[in-house]
Amino acid sequence: MTLRQRLLIRLAVVLGLSILVAAAMAYWRAAGQVREELHAALVVGEQVLVDAVKEIERAPNPFQQMRVVIERFSGGRHLKITLLDRSGQRVAASRLALAEDPAPEWFIDLMREQPETARVDVPKGLRDFSAFLIETDSRNEVQEFWEDIKYGLSVLGILACAVYALIYWTLGRELEPLANLNSALSRVAEGDFSMRLAETGSRDLKEVSIGFNEMAARLDATESDNLRLQEQLTNVQEEERAELARNLHDEIGPLLFSVGLDAAAVQKALGDTATGEAAERLASIREAVGLSQKHVLQILGQLRNGTVEDLGLETAVRQLIEFWKSRHPKLSISADLPEDGVSLELDPVVYRVVQESLSNAVRHGRPTQIDILVATSPEGMTRVMVSDNGGGLASSRRGNGLTGMNERVSLRKGSLTVRNRSDGKGTIVMADFPSTNCIADIERTPERGISTP
């Protein structure tokens, strides 16, 4: 359940409880008012009826005057007058006013008050009649209360609808940044720290956006630093492994070879004159030297295994492609590479350009197709181009990965270009390396042309 839904439900509960409390208070207040109103009407009506009886005594036609008195009370809202005979039977009665839109009977029964009564005797000369009976009736008073409730509920309903609409619209507008924040957090969880939120809206949400942007910026910087440090560590490890391999090959290898030759020379010089123990020791030395040479060769193979220098550019790039495709099965990667590489000096740089370009494309662009081209023109100029159909560059800011790649290319007198594709569907990373004669112009040739999409 969303925050907006929870808030609207709680508001409805509070509103309902408020209506119940208000209804209870209104009931007790209205009940008291109805009793007071009916009692006051009874007192006034009794006094009016007493005066009317006096008029009957003075009237030339008392019977006609009694009908006039009854009609005088007809149409009243609170009192009903009934003429009683000597046996107490009702002879004639006034009519109460009726509402055009009466209240429901359940409401009338709920609010109805017990009627109060009073008797006013008729003149003694009217032997067939005994008295006028005055009774209170709460129906019309309850009707007034019902009308007030309907009006109040109508106003309250309109006000509640307006408040609900206002809250719904306000929350939708104010909480919209939370949807953007959720999307941004999802991208951060996927390892994309380039997302930034607009620092707008209410003060609280603005502070959240500012905090997220600072966090994303720090994560981006931290990841860039980690990548740069990892790259530096990889380079140092490769250099150390290469240095160690050279030392083993150039220093330890010749020494072991020399020891083996010396042992063989001593064994040959002694010939048959060597004692059994000396012969065994010389044979043991030669065997130990042979085993040491084999171990040195194994160590050299382990130290140099997996490097571009050993695998070659094409094999190293193919392994890199398999690495990414194993993690993103739906990603299609094509590569056009020279079978024998470019050169011993450029192959490591070309590999690093391809490696960084693939990593950036997969992490930031979410492409479905990546094309890799490494080509050399007849003039000797080499171009490395990695093109993807992802989301393109979100900004012109270069991260540490691109900066390190640019530094590698610059060390080889090359130039690096990173831009969006002309069709707006992806990014192109292009590195150009001059030939030894620094020829800048590259023409497309049938053998292996170089073109830009």
SVG drawing of the C-alpha trace seen along z (x, -y; Angstrom):
<svg xmlns="http://www.w3.org/2000/svg" viewBox="-76 -37 166 85">
<polyline fill="none" stroke="black" stroke-width="0.4" points="0.0,0.0 1.4,-3.4 1.9,-6.3 -0.8,-8.2 -3.3,-5.4 -2.4,-4.9 -2.8,-8.6 -6.2,-8.8 -7.5,-5.8 -6.4,-7.2 -8.0,-10.5 -11.2,-8.7 -11.1,-6.9 -10.5,-10.2 -13.3,-11.8 -15.7,-8.9 -14.8,-9.0 -15.3,-12.8 -18.7,-12.4 -19.7,-9.8 -18.6,-12.0 -20.3,-15.0 -23.5,-13.0 -23.6,-11.8 -23.1,-15.4 -25.7,-16.7 -28.1,-14.0 -28.0,-14.9 -28.1,-18.6 -31.0,-18.2 -32.9,-16.0 -32.7,-18.7 -33.7,-21.4 -36.7,-19.4 -37.9,-18.9 -37.5,-22.6 -39.2,-23.6 -42.2,-21.3 -42.6,-22.3 -42.6,-26.0 -45.1,-25.4 -47.3,-23.5 -47.3,-26.4 -48.1,-29.0 -50.7,-26.8 -52.4,-26.1 -52.7,-29.8 -54.0,-30.5 -56.6,-27.7 -57.7,-29.2 -58.3,-32.5 -60.2,-30.8 -62.5,-29.0 -63.4,-32.4 -64.4,-33.5 -66.6,-30.5 -68.5,-31.4 -69.2,-34.9 -69.9,-33.7 -73.6,-33.6 -72.9,-30.3 -70.6,-28.3 -70.5,-25.2 -69.4,-27.3 -66.8,-29.0 -65.3,-25.6 -64.8,-24.7 -63.1,-28.0 -60.8,-27.3 -59.9,-23.8 -59.2,-25.3 -57.1,-28.0 -54.7,-25.3 -54.7,-23.4 -51.5,-23.7 -49.5,-24.0 -46.1,-22.4 -45.8,-21.3 -49.4,-21.1 -52.5,-19.1 -55.9,-20.1 -58.5,-17.4 -62.1,-18.0 -63.3,-15.3 -66.9,-14.4 -68.2,-13.5 -67.0,-9.9 -63.5,-11.0 -63.9,-10.0 -62.2,-12.2 -64.8,-14.2 -62.7,-16.5 -59.0,-17.4 -56.7,-19.9 -54.3,-18.9 -50.6,-19.1 -48.4,-20.6 -46.8,-17.9 -43.4,-18.2 -43.1,-17.9 -40.0,-15.7 -40.5,-13.9 -37.6,-12.4 -37.2,-8.6 -39.3,-6.9 -36.3,-5.3 -34.9,-8.7 -38.2,-10.0 -38.4,-7.0 -34.8,-7.7 -35.5,-11.3 -39.1,-11.1 -40.0,-12.6 -42.8,-11.4 -45.8,-13.8 -46.7,-16.2 -50.4,-16.8 -52.7,-19.4 -56.5,-19.7 -58.6,-22.8 -62.3,-22.4 -65.0,-23.7 -67.8,-26.0 -70.2,-24.1 -73.1,-25.1 -71.8,-22.7 -73.0,-19.5 -72.0,-17.1 -68.3,-18.0 -65.9,-17.9 -62.5,-19.4 -59.9,-20.3 -56.8,-18.0 -53.5,-19.6 -50.7,-17.2 -47.2,-17.9 -45.9,-16.3 -42.1,-16.2 -42.3,-15.1 -41.9,-18.6 -39.2,-19.5 -37.3,-16.3 -37.9,-17.2 -36.0,-20.5 -33.2,-18.6 -33.2,-16.2 -33.0,-19.1 -30.1,-20.6 -28.3,-17.2 -28.8,-16.8 -27.4,-20.3 -24.5,-19.7 -23.7,-16.4 -23.9,-17.9 -21.5,-20.6 -19.2,-18.2 -19.3,-15.8 -18.4,-18.6 -15.6,-19.7 -14.3,-16.2 -14.2,-15.6 -12.4,-18.9 -9.9,-18.0 -9.4,-14.5 -8.8,-15.8 -6.4,-18.4 -4.5,-15.9 -4.4,-13.4 -3.1,-16.0 -0.7,-17.5 0.7,-14.1 1.0,-13.0 2.9,-16.1 5.1,-16.2 5.9,-12.5 6.7,-12.4 10.4,-12.8 10.2,-9.5 9.4,-7.6 12.5,-9.2 14.4,-8.3 13.3,-4.7 14.4,-4.5 17.7,-6.1 18.3,-3.7 17.6,-0.8 20.2,-2.1 22.6,-2.5 21.9,1.1 22.9,2.2 26.2,0.3 25.3,-2.8 26.2,-5.9 25.7,-8.5 22.0,-9.1 21.3,-12.5 18.0,-13.8 16.5,-17.3 16.9,-19.2 13.4,-20.5 10.1,-20.1 9.5,-20.4 12.3,-21.1 12.4,-17.6 12.4,-15.9 14.9,-18.4 17.3,-17.5 16.7,-13.8 17.6,-14.6 20.7,-16.5 21.8,-13.6 21.3,-11.1 23.2,-13.2 26.1,-13.5 26.0,-9.8 25.9,-8.9 28.8,-11.3 30.9,-9.8 30.1,-6.2 30.9,-7.3 34.2,-8.8 34.9,-5.7 34.2,-3.3 36.4,-5.4 39.2,-5.3 38.8,-1.6 38.9,-1.0 42.0,-3.2 43.7,-1.5 42.7,1.9 44.1,1.0 47.3,-0.3 47.5,2.9 47.0,5.0 49.7,3.1 52.1,3.4 51.4,7.1 51.9,7.6 55.2,5.6 56.3,7.6 55.4,10.9 57.2,9.9 60.2,8.8 60.3,11.9 59.9,14.0 62.8,12.2 64.9,12.7 64.2,16.4 64.8,16.8 67.9,14.6 69.5,15.2 68.4,18.5 68.1,20.4 71.7,19.8 73.0,20.6 71.1,23.9 72.3,24.7 75.9,23.9 75.6,26.1 74.3,28.9 77.2,28.5 79.8,28.4 78.3,31.6 78.4,33.3 82.0,32.2 83.1,33.4 81.3,36.7 83.0,37.1 86.5,36.1 86.4,38.7 85.2,41.4 85.7,44.8 88.0,43.6 85.1,42.1 84.1,44.0 80.5,45.2 79.6,42.5 81.0,39.7 79.2,41.0 76.0,41.2 76.4,37.6 77.1,36.3 74.1,38.1 72.0,36.7 73.3,33.2 72.5,33.5 69.0,34.9 68.3,32.0 69.4,29.5 67.1,31.0 64.2,31.0 65.0,27.3 65.0,26.4 61.6,28.0 60.2,26.2 61.6,22.9 59.9,23.5 56.6,24.2 56.9,21.0 57.7,19.0 54.5,20.5 52.4,19.5 53.9,16.0 53.3,15.3 50.0,17.1 47.0,15.0 48.9,11.9 48.4,10.2 52.0,10.8 51.6,14.6 48.0,15.1 48.1,12.6 45.7,9.7 43.0,11.7 42.9,14.5 42.9,12.1 40.0,10.1 38.1,13.2 38.5,14.3 37.3,10.9 34.2,11.2 33.4,14.6 33.7,13.1 31.1,10.5 28.8,12.8 28.8,15.3 27.4,12.6 25.0,11.1 23.7,13.9 21.5,11.6 24.4,9.3 25.8,9.8 29.4,8.8 31.1,9.0 34.9,8.4 37.0,7.8 40.6,8.3 43.9,8.9 45.0,12.5 48.6,11.6 47.8,8.5 49.0,5.0 52.5,4.9 54.2,5.9 54.1,2.2 50.5,1.5 48.8,4.8 48.6,4.1 47.2,0.6 44.7,1.8 43.6,4.5 43.1,2.0 41.1,-0.3 38.8,2.5 38.6,3.7 37.6,0.3 35.2,-0.4 33.4,2.9 33.2,2.3 31.8,-1.2 29.3,-0.1 27.9,2.8 27.8,0.8 26.4,-2.5 24.7,-2.0 22.8,1.3 23.4,2.2 22.2,5.3 24.9,5.1 28.6,4.1 30.9,4.1 34.7,4.1 37.0,3.2 40.8,3.1 42.3,2.3 45.5,1.0 45.6,-1.1 48.2,-0.5 50.0,-3.6 50.5,-1.9 48.0,-3.8 45.9,-1.8 42.4,-2.5 40.5,-0.8 36.8,-1.4 34.2,-0.1 30.6,-0.9 27.4,0.0 23.7,-0.6 23.1,-1.6 21.8,-4.7 24.7,-6.9 26.6,-9.5 24.6,-11.1 27.2,-13.9 30.5,-15.1 32.2,-14.5 35.0,-11.9 35.5,-9.4 38.8,-8.0 38.5,-5.0 38.4,-7.2 41.1,-9.4 43.4,-6.4 42.6,-5.1 43.4,-8.5 46.7,-8.5 47.6,-5.1 46.7,-6.2 48.7,-9.4 51.8,-7.6 51.7,-5.9 51.2,-9.3 47.6,-8.4 44.3,-10.2 41.1,-9.1 37.6,-10.2 34.4,-9.3 31.1,-10.5 27.5,-9.5 26.7,-7.9 25.2,-10.0 21.9,-8.1 21.7,-8.8 21.6,-5.1 24.7,-4.4 28.3,-5.5 31.5,-5.2 35.0,-5.0 37.7,-5.5 41.5,-5.4 43.8,-6.3 47.5,-5.4 49.9,-6.9 52.4,-4.8 56.1,-5.3 55.9,-8.0 53.0,-9.7 50.7,-9.6 47.4,-11.0 45.0,-10.3 43.5,-6.9 41.8,-5.8 39.3,-3.0 40.9,-0.1 39.5,3.3 42.0,5.2 41.0,3.9 39.2,0.6 38.5,-1.7 35.2,-3.5 33.2,-5.3 29.4,-4.5"/>
</svg>
